[in-house]
Amino acid sequence: MSHRPILAETMTPEGVRVVLFEGTWVGHVLDRQRGHPELEGHLDVVLVAVSAPDHRERDPRPAREPFSRSTLVLADG
């Protein structure tokens, strides 16, 4: 796993650990030009949406190889 500082983490309903790196939140998500600055102040809501979404739909794309990682990285960009 990375040595970058983790800002937050949660689990999906399936029990997969999801991490959000501090640099990703500040440098990508909150970027005023290319990110999603409207999410500033709403990190708690983002984490709830990952851990307990109101609605989920099955991916219509054909299944790929089985996903075996136990940790996902949220918006690593």
Helices and strands as residue ranges (DSSP letters): E 6-11, E 17-21, H 22-24, I 25-29, G 37-39, H 43-51, E 71-73
